[in-house]
Amino acid sequence: MTIDELADHGVERMDEETIREFLETQGIGVLGLPTERLPYMVPLSYGFDGETNLYFTYVVGSVSQKALLTEETAAASFLVYTADTEHMWSSVSLEGTISRVPEREWESLGEALEPIQRPEALKDASESEDVNVYRFEIQNQTGIRHAGVPSEMASKDPEN
């Protein structure tokens, strides 16, 4: 079923401004990196510059599968979503390029480098382990949401 067909059921497309606002208020998503067999999927916190770039901080330690795969590719996908209830959810799917940010540029990124949310274990680890920063430049974005009970359901008599 297409997004347009789902409109009859209360699903709507998000415009660019709504997608930007959504990305600014969230902080966690799922990064998809290509491999030979299946995509490598990993949940990540992110910072957003308010325009076209997300920033990921990888705590790499001695071995990091996501860092290795990121270094081997130029393109990736990222999914950010919320699902408060079955009738209140939003989803933004992003496609773009991903590249390592040289350490000399980290300071210039300011608040964009700081995710809204980050697991405490990763905060602690980032203070003692090796860290890399990656820029995800958004090239394509699609956002959809369901913002309440569809009108055909709301108008039904609950007694029937």
C-alpha positions in Angstrom: 0.0 0.0 0.0 1.3 3.4 -0.9 1.5 6.4 1.5 -1.2 8.1 -0.6 -3.5 5.1 -0.2 -2.9 5.2 3.6 -4.1 8.8 3.7 -7.7 7.4 3.9 -6.6 5.8 7.2 -5.1 9.0 8.8 -1.5 8.7 7.5 0.0 11.9 6.1 3.3 12.9 4.5 5.5 15.2 6.5 6.8 18.3 4.7 10.5 19.5 4.9 9.8 21.8 7.9 8.0 19.1 9.8 10.8 16.6 9.2 13.4 19.2 10.3 11.4 19.9 13.5 11.0 16.1 14.1 14.8 15.5 13.7 15.5 18.4 16.1 13.3 16.9 18.9 14.4 13.3 18.6 17.9 12.0 19.3 18.0 8.3 18.5 17.6 6.3 15.3 18.7 3.2 13.5 21.7 3.4 11.1 21.7 1.0 8.2 25.1 0.2 6.6 25.5 -2.0 3.5 27.2 -5.4 3.7 27.5 -8.2 1.2 24.5 -10.1 2.6 22.2 -8.0 4.7 22.2 -4.4 6.0 24.1 -3.9 9.3 21.6 -2.1 11.6 22.6 -0.3 14.7 20.8 2.1 17.1 22.6 5.4 17.5 22.1 8.7 19.2 22.7 11.7 16.9 23.2 15.4 16.9 21.5 17.5 14.2 22.7 20.8 12.7 19.2 21.9 11.9 19.9 21.8 8.2 21.2 18.8 6.3 23.7 17.0 8.6 23.4 14.5 11.4 26.5 13.7 13.6 27.2 10.3 15.2 29.8 9.7 17.8 31.2 6.2 17.7 33.0 4.8 20.8 35.3 2.4 18.9 37.6 0.7 21.4 40.0 -1.9 19.8 37.4 -3.2 17.3 34.2 -1.6 16.0 32.1 -3.3 13.3 30.1 -0.2 12.6 33.3 2.0 12.2 34.8 -0.6 9.9 31.6 -0.8 7.7 31.3 3.0 7.8 34.8 3.5 6.5 34.1 1.0 3.7 31.0 2.8 2.4 30.0 6.3 1.3 26.2 5.8 1.5 23.9 4.8 4.3 20.4 5.1 5.6 19.0 6.3 8.9 15.6 5.8 10.4 14.2 8.0 13.2 10.8 7.1 14.6 8.4 7.4 17.5 5.4 5.3 18.3 3.5 6.8 21.3 0.3 4.9 20.5 -1.2 2.9 17.6 -2.7 6.1 16.3 0.1 8.5 17.2 3.4 7.8 15.5 6.0 9.4 13.2 8.7 8.0 11.0 11.5 9.7 9.0 13.6 7.7 6.6 16.9 9.4 5.5 19.4 8.4 2.8 22.7 10.1 2.5 26.5 10.0 2.5 28.5 9.2 5.6 32.1 10.3 6.3 34.5 10.7 9.1 34.9 14.2 10.5 38.6 15.1 11.2 39.2 15.7 14.9 40.4 19.3 14.2 36.8 20.1 13.0 35.0 18.8 16.1 35.0 22.0 18.1 33.5 24.0 15.2 30.5 21.7 15.1 29.4 23.0 18.5 26.0 21.8 19.7 25.3 19.8 16.5 27.8 17.3 17.9 25.8 16.8 21.1 22.9 14.4 20.8 19.7 15.1 22.8 19.9 11.6 24.3 22.9 9.3 24.8 23.0 6.2 27.0 25.0 6.7 30.2 27.3 3.8 29.5 28.4 5.4 26.2 28.9 8.8 27.9 31.2 7.1 30.4 33.0 5.0 27.7 33.6 8.0 25.5 35.7 9.6 28.2 38.2 6.7 28.3 38.0 5.0 24.9 38.8 6.1 21.3 36.0 8.1 19.7 35.3 8.9 16.0 32.8 11.4 14.8 30.9 10.9 11.5 28.8 13.2 9.5 25.7 11.9 7.8 24.7 14.3 5.0 21.0 14.0 4.2 20.4 13.7 0.5 16.9 12.2 0.5 14.2 12.3 3.2 10.7 10.9 3.6 8.6 11.5 6.6 5.1 10.1 7.4 3.0 10.3 10.5 -0.3 9.3 11.9 -1.6 12.0 14.2 -4.8 10.6 15.7 -7.7 8.3 15.2 -8.9 8.4 11.5 -12.1 10.3 10.9 -14.0 7.2 9.8 -13.2 5.5 13.1 -13.9 8.6 15.2 -17.3 9.0 13.6 -18.4 5.4 14.3 -20.9 4.9 17.0 -19.1 3.0 19.8 -22.4 1.2 20.7 -22.4 -0.6 17.3 
